[in-house]
Amino acid sequence: MKEKDMEVRINGDNGPSVKFRIGLMAIVQVIATLITFGVALKVLSADVDRLKIQNDNLQKEVLIIREVQAKILALLEDLRDEQRYQRERIDKRWGKE
């Protein structure tokens, strides 16, 4: 593979320069790494979006469960009130006789 000399100057044109060689494979590897990183970020973004949707659905289900739970608790309280009423009625009936 053919390598090219590259010169990088520090502090503009008048500053000291650093020379190094960059091979074609190194450039290809950097580009491939950047592309892979970009694809990984897109996949990660899609996963995050999917998780957000699942979270929204879960929150809706939790609200439904809480509503049903509140109805059940209200029904239990009504049944307890009815039971108290029936006990009082029985006590009054048996107490009078």
Secondary structure by P-SEA (a helix, b strand, c coil): cbbbbbbbbccccccbbbbbbbcaaaaaaaaaaaaaaaaaaaaaaaaaaaaaaaaaaaaaaaaaaaaaaaaaaaaaaaaaaaaaaaaaaaaaaaaac
